[in-house]
Amino acid sequence: MHKSVRSIQRRSFSALVAVAFGGMAFTAHAQTSTTKMLVGFPPGGGTDAIARILAERLQADLGNPVVVDNKPGAGGQLAAQALKAAAPDGHTLFLSHDHTITILPMVVKSPGYDSAKDFVPVAGFATFVNAIAVSGGTPVQGYKAYIDWVRQQGGKGSVGIPAPASVPQFLVQEIAKKNGLDLVAAPYRGSAPMMADMLGNQIAAGVASIPDFIENHKAGKLRVVAVMGTQRQAAMPEVPTFAELGLSGFEEVPYYGVFAPAGTPKATLDKLGAAIQKAIAVPEVKDKLTAMGLSVGYMTGEQLAARERAYSRVWAKIIKDSGFQPQ
């Protein structure tokens, strides 16, 4: 065979080998690409803990690493903006509750994202309730005792909240209005620093989600004295609802869900949704989430979107009636 022909054949064979191995490398990369789960609050809080429980299980079901990427600040806006900027390939997700998805767009003039246009719901996996708790440094044992105690302090007090212009802030305002008190909602950058101040008796009370409070409530380091919702929570059945205590309008409970950038292919969304459904059905995962005060239950992306709309209608009225102006 002519030398030049053999040379061409060798080069052709080498090219085929390179293409084959290159394809294998690409496939391996695609299979092992890391999935980032954005969280809009710092490590140590309830949302962060929930994300880590879910991420650990999803890693097994998706077959690639799933890491929690905390982007705290502005009540979750930074994480939401990061999701908007991410490629719609299913490798960047956002685990969030109602505050960033539904409430912030109603109370902030320019949040930097439009939930309905920039995100697509992948799946919902739980609902939860917000609650008011008092620090262990107070003598308070119940909600009415807390109201009486504030009156004894001159009718004034500060109540910690995980973020400004949030459901907890409006709840504080309603508690103050209902009881003729001068309560100031003191915003923190997430529930973790708020909890630190409550445990250190730097602030007498706080409003946040049950997952934020439950561990320290059970340990007796603080006391949850009232919860939102239509019924008492299984994780703390001794605590009454606000409705039982005469404060109505807070029966609609918030949700937790996973979101992807708009434009993510349906096949990818279906795969992720199926993985989430499978993950929360694992007894160990469900038990951990339930122990944190969540009501675990799968919602499709469409069902989660419908819940968002219903929740938005309820809170749009509450926010309007409060006189709050978007900032």
matplotlib code that plots the C-alpha trace (Angstrom):
import matplotlib.pyplot as plt

x = [0.0, 1.3, 2.8, 0.5, -2.6, -1.5, -0.8, -4.4, -5.8, -3.9, -5.1, -8.7, -8.5, -7.1, -9.8, -12.5, -10.9, -10.8, -14.4, -15.5, -13.6, -14.6, -18.3, -17.7, -16.2, -19.1, -21.6, -19.7, -19.6, -23.3, -24.1, -21.9, -22.6, -23.3, -26.8, -26.9, -29.8, -30.0, -31.2, -31.9, -31.0, -27.8, -26.8, -28.3, -31.9, -34.9, -34.9, -31.2, -31.8, -34.7, -32.7, -29.8, -32.2, -33.7, -30.4, -28.8, -31.7, -31.9, -28.3, -29.0, -32.1, -30.6, -27.2, -25.1, -23.9, -26.5, -25.1, -26.8, -25.6, -26.5, -27.0, -28.5, -29.7, -32.7, -35.1, -34.1, -33.8, -30.2, -30.9, -33.9, -31.8, -29.2, -31.8, -33.1, -29.5, -28.8, -28.9, -32.2, -30.6, -31.9, -28.6, -29.6, -32.6, -34.1, -35.6, -37.9, -41.0, -43.8, -41.8, -39.4, -41.8, -45.1, -44.7, -41.6, -42.9, -45.8, -43.8, -40.7, -40.9, -37.9, -37.1, -35.0, -37.2, -40.8, -41.7, -44.4, -42.1, -38.6, -39.2, -41.1, -42.3, -40.8, -42.7, -44.0, -43.2, -44.6, -46.6, -45.9, -47.1, -45.6, -45.7, -44.8, -42.4, -41.0, -37.4, -36.6, -35.6, -39.2, -41.6, -44.2, -45.9, -48.6, -49.9, -52.3, -49.6, -47.2, -49.7, -50.2, -46.4, -45.9, -48.6, -46.6, -43.6, -45.4, -47.2, -44.0, -41.7, -39.6, -40.4, -37.8, -38.6, -36.4, -36.8, -38.5, -41.8, -42.6, -45.6, -44.1, -43.9, -47.6, -48.5, -46.7, -48.6, -51.9, -51.0, -50.2, -53.3, -55.6, -54.3, -53.5, -49.8, -46.8, -44.8, -41.9, -41.0, -37.2, -35.9, -32.9, -31.0, -32.6, -33.9, -30.5, -29.3, -32.8, -32.7, -29.3, -30.6, -33.7, -31.6, -29.3, -32.3, -31.4, -34.9, -38.0, -40.1, -39.9, -42.2, -40.9, -41.7, -42.3, -39.1, -37.1, -38.5, -39.3, -35.9, -35.5, -39.2, -38.9, -35.6, -37.4, -35.0, -37.9, -41.7, -43.9, -47.2, -49.4, -49.4, -51.1, -53.4, -56.8, -55.7, -53.0, -49.8, -49.0, -45.5, -46.7, -50.4, -50.3, -50.0, -53.2, -53.9, -54.2, -57.9, -58.5, -57.1, -59.3, -56.9, -58.4, -57.2, -54.0, -55.5, -53.9, -50.6, -47.4, -45.6, -42.2, -41.3, -38.5, -38.2, -36.1, -35.3, -37.9, -37.2, -36.2, -37.3, -40.4, -38.6, -36.1, -38.8, -40.6, -37.4, -36.7, -40.3, -40.3, -37.1, -38.6, -41.7, -39.6, -37.3, -40.1, -41.7, -38.6, -39.6, -36.4, -36.7, -40.4, -39.8, -37.0, -39.2, -42.2, -40.2, -39.3, -43.0, -43.7, -46.8, -45.2, -47.1, -46.2, -47.5, -46.9, -45.5, -49.0, -50.5, -47.7, -48.4, -52.1, -51.3, -49.0, -51.9, -54.3, -51.8, -51.1, -54.8, -55.1, -51.9, -52.5, -55.6, -53.8, -50.9, -53.3, -55.4, -52.2, -51.5, -48.0, -46.5, -44.0, -40.5]
y = [0.0, 3.4, 5.3, 8.3, 6.1, 4.4, 7.8, 8.9, 5.7, 6.2, 9.7, 8.7, 5.9, 8.4, 10.9, 8.2, 7.1, 10.7, 11.3, 8.1, 8.8, 12.5, 11.4, 9.0, 11.9, 14.2, 11.5, 10.9, 14.7, 15.0, 12.1, 13.5, 17.2, 18.8, 20.1, 23.2, 23.8, 27.5, 28.6, 32.2, 32.1, 31.4, 28.0, 27.0, 28.0, 25.9, 26.3, 25.4, 22.2, 21.2, 21.7, 19.5, 16.7, 16.8, 17.3, 14.3, 12.0, 13.6, 12.9, 9.1, 9.4, 11.7, 9.9, 13.1, 15.3, 17.7, 20.6, 23.3, 26.8, 29.4, 32.9, 34.8, 38.3, 40.5, 37.8, 35.4, 37.9, 37.1, 33.4, 34.1, 36.4, 33.7, 31.2, 33.7, 34.0, 30.3, 28.1, 26.2, 22.8, 21.3, 21.7, 24.8, 24.6, 26.9, 25.5, 28.2, 28.9, 31.5, 34.5, 34.8, 33.4, 35.1, 37.8, 39.7, 40.5, 42.2, 44.3, 45.2, 47.5, 46.0, 42.5, 41.7, 38.8, 37.9, 34.6, 33.8, 34.6, 33.8, 30.5, 27.3, 25.2, 21.8, 20.3, 21.2, 18.9, 20.4, 23.0, 24.6, 27.2, 30.4, 30.9, 33.3, 32.2, 33.8, 33.5, 31.5, 34.6, 35.8, 34.5, 34.0, 30.6, 31.3, 33.8, 35.7, 35.8, 37.3, 40.1, 40.9, 40.9, 43.4, 45.6, 45.5, 46.7, 49.8, 48.3, 48.3, 45.6, 44.3, 41.0, 39.4, 38.4, 36.6, 39.2, 42.6, 42.9, 39.3, 37.3, 37.4, 41.2, 41.5, 39.0, 41.2, 44.2, 42.3, 41.1, 44.7, 46.2, 43.5, 44.1, 47.8, 47.4, 49.1, 46.2, 46.8, 44.0, 43.7, 42.2, 39.9, 38.3, 35.0, 32.9, 31.7, 35.1, 35.8, 32.5, 33.3, 36.5, 34.8, 32.1, 34.8, 36.7, 39.7, 39.9, 38.7, 37.3, 36.2, 35.2, 32.5, 29.1, 26.0, 24.4, 27.3, 27.0, 23.3, 22.0, 24.7, 24.6, 20.9, 21.5, 24.1, 26.9, 29.0, 28.6, 28.6, 30.2, 30.4, 29.0, 29.9, 27.5, 25.9, 23.3, 22.6, 21.1, 17.4, 18.3, 20.5, 19.8, 21.8, 25.1, 26.8, 28.4, 32.2, 31.6, 29.9, 33.0, 35.4, 36.5, 35.4, 35.8, 33.7, 30.3, 30.0, 28.1, 28.6, 26.1, 24.7, 24.0, 23.5, 25.8, 25.9, 28.6, 29.4, 27.5, 24.3, 21.4, 19.5, 16.2, 17.6, 19.0, 15.6, 13.8, 16.2, 16.1, 12.3, 12.4, 14.8, 12.7, 9.5, 11.3, 12.5, 9.1, 7.6, 7.0, 8.4, 11.6, 12.0, 11.4, 14.0, 16.7, 15.8, 16.1, 19.7, 20.6, 20.2, 18.6, 16.5, 16.0, 16.0, 18.6, 18.6, 21.8, 22.7, 22.1, 24.2, 27.0, 27.0, 27.1, 30.1, 31.9, 31.2, 32.2, 35.4, 36.4, 36.0, 37.9, 40.7, 41.7, 41.4, 43.6, 46.1, 46.3, 46.9, 50.1, 48.8, 50.5, 48.6, 49.8]
z = [0.0, -0.9, 2.1, 1.7, 1.7, 4.9, 6.5, 5.6, 7.0, 10.3, 10.6, 9.8, 12.5, 15.0, 14.3, 14.8, 18.1, 19.2, 18.3, 20.1, 23.3, 23.1, 22.9, 25.9, 27.8, 27.0, 28.0, 31.3, 32.0, 31.3, 33.6, 36.5, 36.1, 39.5, 40.2, 42.2, 44.6, 45.3, 48.8, 49.5, 53.2, 55.2, 56.5, 59.8, 59.1, 58.4, 54.6, 54.5, 56.5, 54.3, 51.2, 52.5, 53.4, 49.9, 48.1, 49.7, 48.5, 45.0, 44.5, 44.6, 42.4, 39.8, 39.6, 40.0, 42.8, 44.2, 46.2, 48.2, 47.1, 49.7, 48.4, 51.4, 51.3, 50.4, 51.5, 48.8, 45.9, 45.3, 44.9, 42.7, 40.4, 40.2, 39.0, 36.4, 35.0, 35.0, 31.9, 31.6, 31.6, 34.8, 36.6, 38.6, 40.8, 43.5, 46.6, 48.0, 50.0, 49.5, 50.5, 47.6, 45.0, 45.9, 48.5, 47.4, 43.9, 45.7, 48.1, 46.2, 43.2, 41.4, 42.7, 39.6, 38.5, 37.6, 39.1, 36.5, 33.5, 34.7, 36.6, 36.0, 39.0, 39.1, 42.0, 45.4, 48.3, 51.5, 53.3, 56.6, 59.0, 60.5, 64.2, 67.0, 69.7, 72.8, 74.1, 77.2, 79.0, 79.3, 81.9, 79.1, 78.7, 76.2, 73.6, 75.9, 78.6, 76.0, 75.1, 78.8, 79.3, 76.5, 78.1, 81.3, 79.4, 78.4, 75.4, 73.3, 72.0, 69.2, 67.3, 65.2, 61.6, 59.1, 56.3, 55.8, 54.0, 54.7, 56.0, 59.5, 59.3, 58.4, 61.1, 63.7, 62.4, 62.8, 66.3, 67.3, 65.7, 67.3, 70.8, 70.7, 71.0, 69.6, 68.2, 65.8, 63.4, 63.5, 60.2, 60.1, 57.2, 57.6, 60.5, 61.8, 63.1, 64.5, 66.3, 67.7, 69.2, 70.6, 72.2, 73.6, 75.0, 72.9, 71.6, 73.4, 70.5, 66.9, 64.0, 61.6, 60.3, 62.4, 60.9, 62.2, 65.8, 66.4, 67.6, 70.2, 71.2, 71.9, 73.8, 76.0, 74.9, 73.5, 73.4, 70.4, 71.6, 68.4, 64.9, 61.6, 59.7, 60.3, 62.7, 65.4, 64.2, 64.8, 65.8, 68.6, 69.3, 72.5, 70.6, 69.6, 66.2, 65.8, 64.8, 68.1, 69.8, 67.9, 65.2, 61.8, 58.3, 58.6, 57.7, 54.2, 54.8, 52.8, 50.7, 49.8, 46.2, 43.7, 40.7, 37.5, 35.0, 32.4, 29.2, 30.9, 28.6, 29.7, 29.7, 32.1, 34.4, 34.3, 35.3, 38.2, 39.3, 39.4, 41.4, 44.0, 44.2, 44.8, 47.3, 49.6, 49.6, 51.2, 54.9, 56.3, 54.2, 55.0, 58.7, 58.8, 57.1, 59.2, 62.4, 61.3, 61.2, 57.5, 56.1, 53.3, 50.1, 46.4, 44.0, 40.3, 38.7, 37.6, 41.0, 42.6, 40.1, 41.0, 44.7, 44.0, 42.4, 45.2, 47.8, 45.9, 45.9, 49.7, 50.5, 48.0, 50.0, 53.4, 52.1, 50.6, 53.7, 55.8, 53.9, 52.9, 49.9, 47.7, 48.2]

ax = plt.figure().add_subplot(projection="3d")
ax.plot(x, y, z, "-o")
ax.set_aspect("equal")
plt.show()
